[in-house]
Amino acid sequence: MASFNASKFTGVLGMLALGICAELMKAVYSSLGADQFNVPEQREQQKRFFYAFYWMINAGAFVGLFITAQIRDSVQCFGDDCYFLSYIIMAGLMVVSTVIFAAGRSQYKEGPPDTMMIRTVHCVAFAVRKTWDKDRKPVQHWLDRAQDKFDAQLLLDVKVTLRVLLLFCTFPLFWALFYQTFTGMIFQAKRLDGKVGSYRIPPDMSSTANPLLVLALIPVFDFVVYPLLARVGVLTTTTSRMIAGMCFTIIAFLVYALVNMSVEQTFIPPEQARIHVYNALPCQMVVEVPFVKTGQLSVESGGQVVLPSLTVTHGDEVEAKVTASCLSPDMRQVRVRVLGAHETTLLVTSTDVLALPPTLEYIKDEDADTKVRVLAPAHNELNVTLTYDTILHNFQLLEGKTEFQRISPQAYKVMVEEVEVGEAAVYQDGVYDIVITTTDVFLFPMTAPANVHMVWLLPQYVLITIGDVLFTVSGMDFAYSQAPMAMKSSLQAANLFTITVGLWLFAGLTSLSSATGAFKHRPSHEAFLYACLMSVNTIIFIVLIRRNKKSRMRTPVWRHTQVNPVCEPINN
């Protein structure tokens, strides 16, 4: 029976409460803010409010992500990353925000109470029951069967609400893609070179690019892009902007896939094998193997060479000859065992020529962590420690080698029995062998990290942020403007609920791919799949928009304004 873990339970419970409160606040605040404007006189200012509202959300997100990333990278408490301090700071800011909001409560203008949800449910349920009556009469819309019990205005409002909710069904996939900026794109950042001089950008900090770009792009779109496009009649409606946002998201994921392709590792085919040669001698050496066309390969001291892949059958062996002036005798022969899809390491030191067993450890860590093994052929048993500030990684040698360990990327000091013998700087997403000889320490990248800088994340972040600005702000305005007066907050909540559904969808797709291993070590394939799914989703959204417009043309729908009882048509 599994033991009860109080910390996990309280953590999940706290996150659940935080999530519910946050989404309720967003739904109510967005509607409350929009209610402060007199429509139609201030309709343009009301639209601008949604940009300001989303700008504020992302300002808070940027500050929170930036502080959290910095604290995790530099502060430790309770022997681990200091999440506690991050939560304390965020909670303090929330207290300040609540006090400011409460201080202005008497100045707010509140709209009508959102009481129509229960009546809507009763209306829909009644119409569904009437649909199954034997003596039912043909009607133009299935909800019209409830007209003998509910008033015409309610029926029209419910029809509008259901049409909007049907459009909302296309939103979750957008959010499933968008929140890759906090998951998949962070894992992608871990595989990239984040060095800027002596400073290493924490991979978590890459997620701050989205809120930071939102802060920059919202004013640009509001004051520059939209006015310019309006002159030529482009992107003048909320739905056209939402479609454009979906298209930018598709392009962003195509770029995301291409960047992933540039850092993905090439695997050895099952019918081939590979030999990796390390020169830990103080002089140059020559390696000769029968399957190399040139016959001999020269390797500098501290250098390495990957021999061309060779076709093998199970249990093949290859004879290698090593010649060097500092190797006694000056020529050594060794039989190297090779195995399909595996890599064999041939290590040459002044005391021995060692062919290690074939291994699959050349494959990079799936989470982009650094993998390190220590080799010391001259010692059967040895205690080796890698140290960096307060970080310690212990390696216990048996028969001259250790198992691979996953460690953080740092410039370590190599300590043998508490005596410093050298240094080894390892980088994110690399696979390394540290070779300790009687006179020196050598670092050999078994699989080098990707030589792609983190700056190449910027195009995909710019594209997906443009999609975010186009889709999200327009989506909030669309949900508010299309909602009946008594359902403003409810439809805003439904709009926000699509984010939750999108996260569920993303979690389900991720779990499925993890269980099947379909995209293991190939995130580019997953990105291309998401781009294809989003393309289909966009087409469905366009079809539903056109269908919605035709429905409104057949059945004019009216809503009451906030300032007078005169009715005005709904307009996207």
Residue pairs with C-beta under 8 A, 6 or more apart in sequence:
19 500
23 493
23 496
23 497
23 499
23 500
24 493
26 57
26 492
26 496
27 489
27 492
27 493
27 495
27 496
28 489
28 492
29 53
30 50
30 53
30 476
30 480
30 492
31 111
31 114
31 480
31 488
31 489
31 492
32 108
32 110
32 111
33 49
33 53
34 46
34 49
34 50
34 480
34 488
35 109
35 110
35 111
35 488
35 562
36 49
36 108
36 109
37 43
37 45
37 46
37 49
38 562
38 563
39 46
39 561
39 562
39 563
40 561
40 568
41 563
46 477
47 477
48 222
50 473
50 476
50 477
50 480
51 218
51 221
51 222
51 473
53 476
54 214
54 218
54 469
54 472
54 473
54 476
55 214
55 215
55 218
55 219
58 210
58 211
58 214
58 215
58 218
59 211
59 215
60 93
61 211
62 208
62 211
62 212
62 215
63 93
64 86
64 90
65 204
65 205
65 207
65 208
65 211
66 205
66 208
67 86
67 89
67 90
68 83
68 86
68 204
69 202
69 204
69 205
69 207
69 208
70 202
70 205
71 81
71 82
71 85
71 86
72 81
72 82
72 83
72 86
72 202
72 204
73 202
73 204
75 82
75 85
76 82
76 390
77 84
77 85
78 84
111 485
111 488
111 562
112 485
112 486
113 486
114 486
114 487
114 488
114 489
114 490
115 486
116 154
116 157
116 484
116 486
116 487
116 490
117 487
117 490
119 150
119 154
120 154
120 157
120 158
120 161
120 487
122 150
123 143
123 146
123 150
123 154
123 155
123 158
124 143
124 158
124 162
126 145
126 146
126 149
126 150
127 142
127 143
127 144
127 145
127 146
130 136
130 145
130 146
131 142
131 145
136 145
137 145
139 145
140 555
141 159
141 555
143 155
143 158
143 159
143 162
144 155
146 155
147 155
156 555
156 557
156 558
157 484
157 486
157 487
157 559
159 555
159 557
160 482
160 483
160 484
160 557
160 559
160 570
161 483
161 484
161 487
161 491
163 548
163 551
164 478
164 479
164 482
164 483
164 491
165 491
165 494
166 544
166 548
167 541
167 544
167 545
167 548
168 479
168 494
168 495
168 498
170 537
170 538
170 540
170 541
170 544
171 475
171 495
171 498
171 499
171 501
171 502
172 498
172 499
172 501
172 502
172 504
172 505
173 502
173 505
173 533
173 534
173 537
174 245
174 246
174 249
174 467
174 471
174 502
174 534
174 537
175 498
175 499
175 501
175 502
175 503
175 505
175 506
176 502
176 503
176 505
176 506
176 509
176 530
177 249
177 253
177 464
177 530
177 534
178 249
178 464
178 467
178 468
178 502
179 502
179 503
179 506
180 253
180 256
180 506
180 530
181 207
181 209
181 210
181 461
181 464
182 207
183 506
183 510
184 256
184 523
184 526
184 527
185 206
185 207
185 256
185 457
185 460
185 461
186 203
186 204
186 206
186 207
187 203
187 367
187 368
187 523
188 256
188 259
188 260
188 263
188 457
188 523
189 203
189 206
189 454
189 457
190 203
190 367
190 368
190 369
190 428
190 429
191 263
191 364
191 368
191 428
191 429
191 449
191 450
191 452
192 263
192 450
192 452
192 453
192 454
192 456
192 457
193 427
193 428
193 449
193 450
193 451
193 452
193 453
193 454
194 200
194 201
194 202
194 203
194 428
194 453
194 454
195 201
195 453
200 409
201 454
203 368
203 428
206 454
206 457
206 461
209 457
209 458
209 461
209 465
210 461
210 464
210 465
210 468
213 461
213 462
213 465
214 465
214 468
214 469
217 465
217 466
217 469
218 469
218 473
221 469
221 470
226 235
229 235
229 236
230 236
234 240
235 241
235 244
235 470
237 572
238 474
238 475
238 477
238 478
238 481
238 572
239 474
239 478
239 545
239 572
241 470
241 471
241 474
242 470
242 471
242 474
242 475
242 478
242 541
243 538
243 541
243 542
243 545
244 467
244 470
245 466
245 467
245 468
245 469
245 470
245 471
245 472
245 474
246 467
246 471
246 534
246 537
246 538
246 541
247 467
247 538
248 463
248 464
248 466
248 467
248 470
249 463
249 464
249 467
249 468
249 471
249 534
250 531
250 534
250 535
250 538
251 463
252 460
252 461
252 463
252 464
252 467
253 460
253 464
253 527
253 528
253 530
253 531
253 534
254 527
254 528
254 531
255 459
255 460
255 463
256 460
256 464
256 527
257 523
257 524
257 525
257 527
257 528
257 531
258 524
259 452
259 456
259 457
259 460
260 523
260 524
260 527
261 524
262 450
262 452
262 456
263 429
263 450
263 452
264 521
264 522
264 523
264 524
265 363
265 364
265 447
265 521
267 341
267 363
267 521
268 274
268 309
268 340
268 341
268 342
268 343
268 362
269 309
269 340
269 341
270 340
270 341
271 311
271 312
271 340
272 309
272 310
272 311
272 312
272 340
272 341
273 309
273 310
273 312
273 316
273 338
273 339
273 340
273 341
273 342
273 343
273 344
273 358
274 306
274 307
274 309
274 310
274 338
274 342
274 343
274 344
274 362
275 289
275 306
275 307
275 310
275 318
275 320
275 336
275 338
275 343
275 344
275 345
275 346
276 304
276 305
276 306
276 307
276 343
276 344
276 345
276 346
276 362
276 446
277 287
277 297
277 299
277 304
277 305
277 306
277 307
277 345
277 346
277 348
278 304
278 345
278 346
278 347
278 348
278 433
278 435
278 442
278 444
279 285
279 299
279 300
279 301
279 302
279 303
279 304
279 348
280 302
280 347
280 348
280 349
280 350
280 435
280 437
280 440
280 442
281 301
281 324
281 326
281 327
281 348
281 349
281 350
282 301
282 326
282 350
282 439
282 440
283 301
283 324
283 325
283 326
283 327
284 298
284 299
284 300
284 301
284 324
284 325
285 298
285 299
285 301
285 322
285 323
285 324
285 327
285 348
286 296
286 297
286 298
286 299
286 322
286 323
286 324
287 296
287 297
287 299
287 305
287 307
287 320
287 321
287 322
287 346
288 295
288 296
288 297
288 320
288 321
288 322
288 323
289 297
289 307
289 318
289 319
289 320
289 321
290 318
290 319
291 307
291 308
291 310
291 318
292 307
292 308
297 305
297 307
299 305
302 442
304 444
304 445
310 318
310 338
312 338
312 339
312 340
313 340
314 339
314 340
315 337
315 339
316 337
316 338
316 339
317 335
317 336
317 337
317 338
318 335
318 336
318 338
319 333
319 334
319 335
319 336
320 333
320 334
320 335
320 336
320 346
320 355
321 331
321 332
321 333
322 331
322 332
322 333
322 334
322 348
322 353
323 330
323 331
323 332
324 330
324 348
326 350
327 348
327 350
327 353
328 350
332 348
332 353
334 346
334 353
334 354
334 355
335 355
336 344
336 346
336 355
337 344
337 355
337 357
337 358
338 344
338 358
339 358
341 360
342 358
342 359
342 360
343 358
343 359
343 360
343 362
343 446
344 355
344 356
344 357
344 358
344 359
345 355
345 356
345 359
345 433
345 446
346 353
346 354
346 355
346 356
347 353
347 354
347 355
347 356
347 375
347 377
347 433
347 435
348 354
349 377
349 378
349 435
349 437
350 437
350 438
350 439
351 377
351 378
351 437
351 438
352 377
352 378
354 375
354 377
354 400
356 375
356 401
361 371
361 373
361 404
361 431
361 446
362 431
362 446
362 447
363 431
363 447
363 521
364 371
364 429
364 430
364 431
364 447
364 521
365 371
365 406
365 429
365 431
366 520
366 521
368 428
368 429
369 406
369 407
369 408
369 428
369 429
370 406
370 407
370 408
370 409
370 426
370 427
370 428
370 429
370 430
370 431
370 432
371 404
371 405
371 406
371 430
371 431
371 432
372 386
372 393
372 395
372 404
372 405
372 407
372 424
372 426
372 431
372 432
372 433
372 434
373 401
373 402
373 403
373 404
373 405
373 432
373 433
373 434
373 446
374 384
374 395
374 397
374 401
374 402
374 433
374 434
374 435
374 436
375 400
375 401
375 402
375 433
375 434
375 435
375 436
376 382
376 384
376 397
376 400
376 401
376 435
376 436
376 437
377 400
377 437
378 400
378 437
378 438
379 397
379 400
379 436
380 397
380 398
380 399
380 400
381 396
381 397
381 398
382 396
382 397
382 416
382 417
382 436
383 394
383 395
383 396
383 397
383 416
383 417
384 394
384 395
384 396
384 397
384 402
384 414
384 415
384 416
384 434
384 436
385 392
385 393
385 394
385 395
385 414
385 415
385 418
386 392
386 393
386 395
386 407
386 412
386 413
386 414
386 415
386 424
386 434
387 393
387 412
387 413
387 415
388 408
388 410
388 411
388 412
388 413
391 408
391 410
393 405
393 407
393 412
395 402
395 405
396 402
404 431
407 426
409 426
409 427
409 428
409 430
410 425
410 426
411 423
411 424
411 425
412 423
412 424
412 425
412 426
413 420
413 422
413 423
414 420
414 421
414 422
414 423
414 424
414 434
414 436
414 441
415 421
416 436
421 436
421 441
422 436
422 440
422 441
423 441
424 432
424 434
424 441
424 443
425 443
426 432
426 443
427 449
428 449
429 449
429 450
430 445
430 447
430 448
430 449
431 445
431 446
431 447
432 443
432 444
432 445
432 446
433 443
433 444
433 446
434 441
434 442
434 443
434 444
435 441
435 442
435 443
435 444
475 495
476 492
476 495
478 572
479 491
479 492
479 494
479 495
480 488
480 491
480 492
481 570
481 571
481 572
482 491
482 570
482 572
483 490
483 491
483 492
484 559
485 559
485 560
485 562
512 518
513 519
513 526
518 525
518 526
519 525
519 526
519 529
549 572
552 570
556 569
557 569
557 570
558 567
558 568
558 569
558 570
559 567
559 568
559 570
560 567
561 567
561 568
